[in-house]
């Protein structure tokens, strides 16, 4: 899952980003409205965590412009002034959910997870493929009842391949969806991650390489 955090309080933005990365998410950060809008329009995010009171361009305007541009990302609006009027204004501008400040991080994590399950394509809370079970809420993976110790990027790659339901996913798409904007487009990180993931998943193998096209989940669910 890839998330954009748009928050002008840099300390809070980085704290949230670190927490989300520990929850196996790829996270980009913007500190004002214009840069947040630019990132949101240039990248494909599952969820955008958007502060309402942003410098340069108000969060309501950012949200409205995303809707006008046909952005499919889900928007979670944050605000320090959580009145009914604020809630209505934000939702009318196109926000999908609202969270008042201050907030508990588990609540933020739960809201992001819920919105991601409504994203494109919809991600179910539990994904099953044969004897493989990936729990998107608990961030756990088991195969044949055995718990697999996956690194965040390994989890993200496996999740994307599973929800793609046999579709070939290119290395470029994996890099865009699982890593953040700081990722080197010429890196071999995807190949290394796939190799480690295959080792941890064991036999019979379920990740196939489609020559010169990418990777896919093999067999029937």
C-alpha positions in Angstrom: 0.0 0.0 0.0 1.3 3.5 -0.9 0.3 6.5 1.2 0.9 10.2 0.9 1.0 12.3 4.1 0.4 16.0 3.5 1.0 17.8 6.8 2.8 21.1 7.5 4.0 20.1 11.0 7.2 18.4 9.9 7.7 16.6 13.2 4.1 15.1 13.1 4.4 14.3 9.4 7.6 12.3 9.9 6.3 10.6 13.0 3.2 9.4 11.1 5.4 8.4 8.2 7.6 6.3 10.4 4.6 4.6 12.0 3.0 3.8 8.7 6.3 2.4 7.3 6.5 0.1 10.3 3.0 -1.1 9.3 4.5 -2.1 5.9 3.3 0.9 3.9 5.2 2.9 1.4 5.0 6.6 2.4 5.7 9.9 0.8 5.5 13.2 2.7 4.6 16.7 1.6 4.7 19.8 3.9 2.4 22.2 2.1 -0.7 22.2 -0.2 1.0 22.8 -3.6 3.6 20.1 -3.2 1.0 17.7 -1.8 -1.3 18.3 -4.8 1.6 17.9 -7.2 2.6 14.5 -5.6 -1.0 13.3 -5.5 -1.5 14.0 -9.2 1.9 12.5 -10.3 1.7 9.3 -8.3 -0.9 6.6 -7.7 -1.6 6.5 -4.0 -4.1 4.2 -2.2 -4.7 6.8 0.5 -3.9 10.4 1.0 -3.7 11.7 4.6 -4.5 15.3 4.2 -4.2 18.0 6.8 -6.9 20.6 6.4 -5.0 23.7 7.5 -2.1 23.7 5.0 0.1 26.6 3.9 0.1 27.6 0.2 -3.1 25.9 -0.6 -5.8 24.9 1.9 -6.6 21.2 2.3 -10.2 21.8 1.1 -8.9 23.2 -2.1 -6.4 20.4 -2.5 -9.2 17.9 -2.1 -11.4 19.7 -4.6 -8.7 19.8 -7.2 -8.0 16.1 -6.8 -11.7 15.4 -7.4 -11.7 17.7 -10.5 -8.6 15.8 -11.8 -10.3 12.5 -11.4 -7.9 11.3 -8.8 -8.9 7.8 -7.5 -7.0 8.0 -4.2 -9.0 7.8 -1.0 -8.6 11.0 1.1 -8.5 11.0 4.9 -8.8 14.6 6.1 -7.2 15.7 9.3 -8.2 18.8 11.3 -7.7 20.4 14.6 -11.2 22.0 14.5 -13.5 19.0 14.3 -16.9 20.8 14.2 -19.9 19.4 12.3 -19.5 22.3 9.8 -15.8 21.3 9.2 -16.8 17.7 8.7 -19.5 18.6 6.2 -17.3 21.0 4.3 -14.5 18.4 4.0 -16.8 15.6 2.9 -18.5 17.9 0.4 -15.1 18.7 -1.1 -14.5 15.0 -1.8 -12.8 13.7 1.4 -13.7 10.0 2.1 -13.2 10.2 5.9 -12.4 12.6 8.6 -10.2 12.4 11.7 -9.9 15.1 14.3 -6.6 16.1 15.9 -5.1 15.0 18.3 -5.7 11.3 17.3 -4.4 8.0 18.4 -2.1 6.3 15.9 -4.1 3.0 16.0 -7.2 4.9 15.0 -5.3 6.5 12.1 -4.0 3.1 11.0 -7.5 1.6 11.1 -9.0 4.5 9.1 -6.3 4.1 6.4 -6.8 0.4 6.3 -10.5 0.8 5.9 -10.1 3.3 3.1 -7.5 1.2 1.3 -10.0 -1.7 1.2 -12.2 0.7 -0.8 -9.4 1.6 -3.2 -8.7 0.3 -6.7 -8.9 -2.6 -6.8 -10.7 -3.2 -3.5 -8.4 -5.1 -1.1 -10.2 -7.6 1.1 -9.2 -7.9 4.8 -8.0 -11.5 4.3 -6.6 -12.8 1.0 -6.4 -16.6 0.4 -4.5 -18.4 -2.3 -4.5 -22.2 -1.7 -2.8 -22.7 1.6 -1.5 -19.1 1.7 -3.3 -16.6 3.9 -2.4 -12.9 3.9 -4.2 -10.8 6.6 -4.1 -7.2 5.5 -5.4 -5.9 8.9 -3.0 -7.8 11.1 -0.2 -7.6 8.5 0.5 -11.3 8.8 1.1 -14.1 6.3 0.8 -17.9 6.9 1.3 -20.8 4.5 0.1 -24.2 5.5 -0.5 -22.8 9.0 3.1 -21.7 9.3 3.7 -18.0 10.1 6.1 -16.4 7.6 8.4 -13.6 8.8 8.2 -11.2 5.9 10.0 -7.8 5.6 7.8 -4.8 4.8 8.6 -4.8 1.1 8.2 -8.5 0.8 4.7 -8.2 2.4 3.9 -5.3 0.0 5.0 -7.2 -3.1 3.1 -10.3 -2.1 -0.1 -8.3 -1.3 0.0 -6.6 -4.7 0.6 -9.8 -6.6 -2.2 -11.5 -4.8 -4.8 -8.7 -5.4 -3.8 -8.7 -9.0 -5.3 -12.2 -9.3 -2.9 -13.7 -11.8 -2.3 -10.5 -13.8 1.3 -9.9 -14.7 2.7 -7.0 -12.6 5.8 -5.3 -14.0 8.8 -4.5 -11.9 8.1 -0.9 -12.6 4.6 -1.1 -11.2 5.9 -3.0 -8.1 8.5 -0.3 -7.6 5.9 2.4 -7.9 3.3 0.8 -5.7 5.4 -0.8 -2.9 8.4 1.6 -2.7 8.2 5.4 -2.2 9.3 8.2 -4.4 12.9 8.0 -3.2 13.3 4.6 -4.9 15.9 4.5 -7.7 14.1 3.4 -10.9 17.2 1.5 -11.9 17.6 -0.5 -8.7 17.4 -4.3 -8.6 15.5 -4.1 -5.4 12.4 -5.7 -6.9 14.4 -8.7 -8.2 16.1 -9.2 -4.8 12.8 -8.9 -2.9 11.1 -11.4 -5.2 14.0 -13.8 -4.7 13.8 -13.6 -0.9 10.1 -13.8 -0.9 10.1 -17.0 -3.0 12.6 -18.6 -0.5 10.3 -17.7 2.4 7.2 -18.9 0.7 8.8 -22.3 0.0 7.4 -25.0 -2.3 5.4 -25.4 -4.4 6.4 -22.0 -5.8 3.5 -19.6 -6.4 5.3 -16.6 -7.9 6.0 -17.0 -11.6 8.3 -14.8 -13.8 6.7 -13.7 -17.1 9.8 -13.1 -19.3 10.5 -9.4 -19.9 7.0 -8.5 -18.5 7.1 -9.0 -14.7 5.7 -11.4 -12.1 2.4 -13.1 -11.4 0.8 -15.4 -8.9 0.4 -18.9 -10.4 -2.4 -21.4 -10.2 -5.9 -21.1 -8.9 -6.8 -19.4 -5.6 
